[in-house]
Amino acid sequence: MSESSELKRVVLVGFMGAGKSAVGRRTATRLGWQFVDVDAQIEAQAGKSIAQIFRTEGEPAFREIEHRITLDLLQQSEVVISTGGGWPVRDDRMGQLPDGTLSVWLVVDAAAAVARGNRWPGTRPLLNDPNPMQRARQLLAERTPEYSRAELHLETHGASPAVLAGRIVHYIRGQEH
């Protein structure tokens, strides 16, 4: 976030299962802002689950819908946006965040992501692989360079969504002085 701009939005990035939705909801509540989960918006617009979109239309179609929705959200103020895990890795999206945006990387390791993903079988199409742990490690290695471009990095291991939201709000309030 540039020092000369007023904070208008928070964008949460990170791998699937990092807790972006849970942390985002709590952060928005504490700030008195709106919370938007991009994946939920995609499903609402498409009228089908993300897994169904991947199966019937493919990942490129999904990524196009995701990009369009996120571009619209980035024009809003007083919003906390939970992006999809793959959103930041295309087209220099982290480098193109508008002024007034705090980017937050919720760091999760592959083992935790797979364990969390297994709680809702069939909802993580990119882990629908004979070896989901290997696939998660591969995706995480590919995505980490972009995730790490976020201004604030928060380790999720051992921290509840409420604690992580508190850290984000504390960081924001510290920047306001």
N, C-alpha and C positions, 0 to 999 in steps of 0.2 A: 504494500500500500504506500503510495507516495505521501510524503510528509505534508504536502500542500493541499491534499484532498481530504475531505470529510468522509468518514466511513459511511457507506450506503448499503453495503451488502457483505455477507460472508459466504464463501464457497468452500464446501467441504469436499476434499478429494481423498482417495485411498482405495485400497483393494477391496473386493467384495468381502463382506463380513467384518469390516473394520468398525462398524457401528455408526456410519454416517447418518442414517435416518434417526436413530435413537438420540444421538448427540445433537443433531440438528434441531429436532423438536424441542429439546430442553433448552438449547441455546436461544432459539427464537422466543420461547416463553419468557426466559429471563430478560431478554432485551425488549420484549413487547413488540416483536416483529412477526412477520408472516414466515411460515416454514413451507418450503416446497421440495418434495422428493421428485426428482426428474424421472426416475423409473415409474413411479405411480402416475405421473402425468402422461408418460408414454402409453402405459396400459389403458388409461382413461380415454385418450385420444384414439388409440388403435382399436379399442374394444376387445382386446385380447391380451393374454399374458406375454411377458417378455420371452419366455420359453417358446410360446407359440409363434411369436414374430420371428425368432431365430429359425424355428423349424420350417415355417411356411414361406418367409420372405428373405431370410438370410441375414447375416450380421451387417452387411453394408446398408441394407434398408433400415435396420434398427439404428445404426449409427447416424444416418441422415435425419431421422425423426428426433433422435437425442440431441443432435447439434442444433436443429431448428428451435426446439423447445428451450434449450439452455440459452441460446442467443436472445430470445425474448425475455427470459428471466433476468439476464444480466443488464437489462435496461431498467429494471425496477429498483426501487429503494426500499430500505427497511425490510430486507428479505434474507433468510438463511436458505441456501440452496445445497441440497445433497445431490451430488452428481453420481453418475454411474462409474464403476471402477475403471472402465476403459476410456471415458471421456477425455481426460487430460492428455492422452498420448497421440492425439491427431492434430495436425495442422497448427502446431505451436499455440494451442489453446491457453496454456498457462501464461505464455508471453503476451497474449492478447486480452487478458482480463482488463476491464475498464478501470480507470482511476476510481478510488473509493471502495475497492474490493479487497477484503482480507481473505487470503487463501490459507486454508488449514489442511495439513496432511495428517490424517489419522492413521498411524503406523500399526500394521498388524503383520504377523509372520504367516507363512504358508500353512503351518499346522493349525493355527487358530482359525484361519479363514476356512479351511476345509472342514474343521470340526463344526464351526458355526453354520456353514453351508449345508452340512448333512442334517441339520435340524429341520430343514425344509426341502426334502428331496425333490428334484426336478425343477427347482426355481433358479438354479445357477447353470445356465446352458454351457458356459465355457468350462465348467468342471465335469460335464457329462463326457467323461474320458475313462478309458480302462484303468489309467493310473492318475486319479485326480490330484494326488499330492505332487507328483512330478509336473503335471500341467500347471498347478498353482505356483510352484516354484519358478517355472519358466515365465509365466505371465508376470509374476511379481518382479523378476529380474528385468524384464523388458520395460515395465512401467515405472520402476523406482526412480530412474533419472528424471522423469517428468514430475512425479509426485514430489520429489525433493525440491522442486522449484517453488513450492508453497512457502509463504512467509513464516508460518508457524507450524512446527512439527510436534505432534503429541503422540507419545507411546500409549497404546491402548491396553497393553497387557497389565492386568491387575487394577485397572481404573474403570470405575463404573461410568455409564453415560452422564450421570449427574455431575460427577467429579470433572470429567472432560469438558462438559459445558461450562462449568465454573471456571476452569482454566482459560477457556476462550473469552468469556466475559471479563475476567480479570485482566487478560492481555489487552483487550479493547479499551477498558477503562484506564489502563496504564498508558496507552497511546494518546488518550484524549487530553492529558495534562501537559 
